[in-house]
Amino acid sequence: MENPPRVNILGVGISTINMDIALEVIEGWIAHRESHYVCVTPVHSVMECQRDPELRRIYHASGMTTPDGMPLVWLSRLRGYHYVDRVYGPDLMLALCQRSIELGYRHFFYGGAEGVPEQLATNLQRRFPGLVIAGTYSPPFRPLTPEEDDQAVQMINEASPDVVWVGLGSPKQERWMAAHISRVKAPVLIGVGAAFDFLTGRKKQAPRWMQRNGLEWLFRLLTEPRRLWRRYLVNNPLFVLLVLAQALELRRYPLK
């Protein structure tokens, strides 16, 4: 199927999808060996794009920019796309792994601290017997040298994955995917942020009721206040003001 239409939220095109549509699109890319990357996008990422035009272009060039945050879902529904639902990184990973048992997709995990991608692979294979893990790699936190980067790309390509899960944190993972989409032969690159830590138990996920009611930010703020206070206590109110300005046509946000 064609890539879904997008809703313009502060100049970031959010794909009008739900989990079933996201899986169908990804499966189509794999079947046709089309190269695309997926940006899993909360409000924080939309706000990062306000400060960084190049990052906004990276999101615009993605195959899908998923609504990973209930405010983005609600805004999409207000624009008439009533079927839109949250496509959350950890849930997308679990859903695609489950489909992979029947379809035989090969997965590569790139990112996370030392030992984390290996633990993630173990956890997922235990949960989904028969899941094919093509490889794992935890890059150093410093920038890779050109030689190291070439070696990492070669490692991924020799493993022949269908899906490369990128857990470098945002916006680093989006920049990595955009820079490597033409070099990595896997059809699909998906940036999933903290999913590596959530699905290995290194970090706790918000209860499902908080996720569904747009309160995950509060849970994460309470668990990591020093690291996240600015993201939520500054960005969230500013996001609301900018969305109101866009809705009232006081400010225009072109998609580019």
C-alpha positions in Angstrom: 0.0 0.0 0.0 1.0 3.6 -0.5 2.5 5.5 2.5 -0.3 7.0 4.5 -1.2 10.7 4.4 0.1 13.0 7.1 -1.3 15.6 9.4 0.7 18.8 9.7 1.5 19.3 13.4 3.8 22.3 13.8 5.4 21.6 10.4 6.0 17.9 11.2 4.0 15.4 9.1 2.5 12.8 11.5 1.4 9.7 9.6 -2.3 9.0 9.9 -2.0 5.4 11.1 -2.8 2.9 13.8 -0.9 -0.3 14.6 -2.6 -2.4 11.9 -1.8 0.1 9.2 1.8 0.5 10.4 2.4 -3.2 10.2 0.7 -3.5 6.8 3.0 -0.7 5.4 6.1 -2.2 6.9 5.3 -5.6 5.5 4.8 -4.0 2.1 8.2 -2.4 2.2 9.8 -5.7 3.1 7.9 -7.6 0.4 9.0 -5.1 -2.3 12.5 -4.6 -0.7 11.9 -0.9 -0.5 14.2 1.1 1.8 12.5 3.3 4.4 13.0 4.5 7.9 10.4 5.0 10.6 10.5 7.8 13.2 8.5 7.0 16.3 7.5 10.4 17.4 6.3 11.9 20.7 5.6 15.5 21.4 9.2 16.0 22.5 10.4 15.2 19.0 8.0 17.6 17.4 9.4 20.3 19.7 12.9 19.4 18.8 12.1 19.9 15.2 11.1 23.5 16.0 14.7 24.3 16.9 16.3 22.2 14.2 15.2 22.6 10.5 17.5 19.8 9.4 15.9 17.4 11.9 12.5 18.5 10.6 13.6 17.6 7.1 14.7 14.1 8.4 11.3 13.5 9.8 9.7 14.7 6.5 11.8 12.2 4.5 10.8 9.2 6.6 8.6 6.4 5.3 6.4 6.9 8.4 6.4 9.3 11.3 4.3 7.5 13.9 2.1 9.3 16.5 3.9 8.1 19.6 2.0 10.3 22.0 -1.7 10.8 22.7 -1.7 14.5 22.0 -0.6 13.7 18.4 -3.4 11.1 18.2 -6.0 13.5 19.4 -4.9 16.3 17.0 -5.0 13.8 14.1 -8.5 12.7 15.1 -9.6 16.4 15.3 -8.4 16.8 11.7 -10.8 14.0 10.6 -8.7 10.9 10.8 -10.8 9.1 13.4 -9.0 5.8 13.0 -5.6 7.1 14.1 -4.2 5.5 17.3 -1.0 5.5 19.1 1.9 3.6 17.5 4.3 3.3 20.5 7.8 2.1 20.0 7.8 -0.9 22.4 4.4 -2.0 21.1 5.4 -1.8 17.5 8.5 -3.9 18.2 6.4 -6.6 20.0 3.7 -6.6 17.3 6.2 -6.9 14.4 8.2 -9.6 16.2 4.9 -11.5 16.7 4.1 -11.2 13.0 7.7 -12.3 12.1 7.1 -15.8 13.5 4.8 -16.5 10.5 6.6 -14.3 8.0 10.2 -15.2 8.9 11.6 -11.7 9.2 15.1 -11.3 10.4 15.8 -8.6 13.1 19.0 -6.7 14.0 19.2 -4.6 17.2 21.6 -1.6 16.9 22.0 0.6 20.0 21.7 0.5 23.8 24.4 0.2 26.4 26.8 -2.7 26.4 24.9 -6.0 26.8 21.4 -4.4 26.3 20.8 -5.5 22.7 21.8 -9.0 23.5 19.5 -9.1 26.5 16.7 -7.6 24.3 17.2 -10.4 21.8 17.1 -13.0 24.5 13.9 -11.6 26.0 12.2 -11.4 22.6 13.2 -14.9 21.6 11.9 -16.2 24.9 8.6 -14.4 24.3 8.4 -15.3 20.6 9.9 -18.8 20.1 11.3 -19.1 16.6 12.0 -15.3 16.2 15.1 -14.9 14.0 17.7 -12.5 15.4 20.2 -11.7 12.7 22.6 -9.8 15.0 23.1 -7.2 17.7 25.6 -4.3 18.2 26.0 -1.8 21.0 28.0 1.2 19.5 30.1 3.3 21.8 28.5 6.5 23.1 31.1 8.6 21.3 30.9 9.3 17.6 32.2 6.4 15.5 35.2 7.0 13.3 34.6 6.5 9.6 36.3 3.2 9.8 34.2 2.0 12.7 31.1 3.1 11.0 32.0 1.3 7.8 32.6 -1.9 9.9 29.2 -1.5 11.6 27.4 -1.1 8.3 29.3 -4.2 6.9 28.3 -6.2 10.0 24.6 -5.3 9.5 24.6 -6.0 5.8 26.4 -9.4 6.2 23.6 -10.3 8.7 21.0 -9.7 6.1 18.2 -8.4 8.4 14.8 -7.3 7.2 14.4 -4.9 10.1 17.0 -2.9 11.9 15.8 -1.6 15.3 17.8 1.6 16.2 17.9 2.4 19.9 20.2 5.4 20.1 17.8 7.9 21.6 16.2 10.9 19.8 17.4 12.8 17.8 20.6 10.8 17.4 18.7 7.7 16.0 16.9 9.8 13.5 20.1 11.3 12.2 21.7 7.9 12.1 18.8 6.4 10.1 18.8 9.3 7.6 22.5 9.0 7.1 22.5 5.2 6.7 19.3 4.5 4.7 21.3 4.3 1.5 24.1 2.2 3.0 22.2 -0.3 5.1 20.6 -2.9 2.8 17.8 -3.8 5.2 14.4 -2.6 3.9 13.3 -1.1 7.2 15.1 1.0 9.9 12.9 1.8 12.9 14.1 4.3 15.6 12.5 3.2 18.9 14.2 5.3 21.5 13.9 3.8 25.0 12.2 0.6 23.8 15.5 -1.3 24.3 15.5 -0.3 28.0 11.8 -0.8 28.5 11.7 -4.3 27.1 14.8 -5.4 29.0 13.4 -4.1 32.3 16.1 -1.4 32.7 13.4 1.2 32.8 9.8 1.0 33.9 7.0 1.7 31.5 4.0 3.9 32.6 0.9 1.9 33.4 -1.3 1.4 30.4 -4.1 3.6 31.7 -1.6 6.5 32.0 -0.4 5.9 28.4 -4.0 5.9 27.0 -4.9 9.1 28.8 -1.8 11.1 27.8 -0.2 11.0 31.2 2.9 9.0 30.4 5.0 12.2 30.5 4.0 12.6 34.2 5.1 9.0 35.0 8.4 9.5 33.3 8.9 12.9 35.0 8.4 11.4 38.4 10.8 8.5 37.6 13.6 10.7 36.1 12.9 14.3 37.3 16.5 15.7 36.9 16.9 14.5 33.3 13.4 15.1 32.1 12.0 18.2 33.9 12.9 20.6 31.1 11.5 18.3 28.4 8.0 18.1 30.0 7.6 21.2 32.2 8.9 23.6 29.5 8.2 21.8 26.2 4.6 20.6 26.9 3.1 24.0 27.7 4.9 25.5 24.8 3.6 22.8 22.5 0.0 23.6 23.5 0.6 27.3 22.8 2.1 26.6 19.4 -0.7 24.2 18.4 -3.3 26.9 19.4 -1.4 29.4 17.3 -1.4 27.0 14.3 -5.1 26.2 14.7 -6.0 29.9 14.8 -3.7 30.5 11.8 -1.6 33.0 13.8 1.4 31.1 12.6 2.0 28.9 9.6 4.1 25.7 9.6 4.9 24.5 6.1 5.8 20.8 5.6 9.3 20.8 4.2 
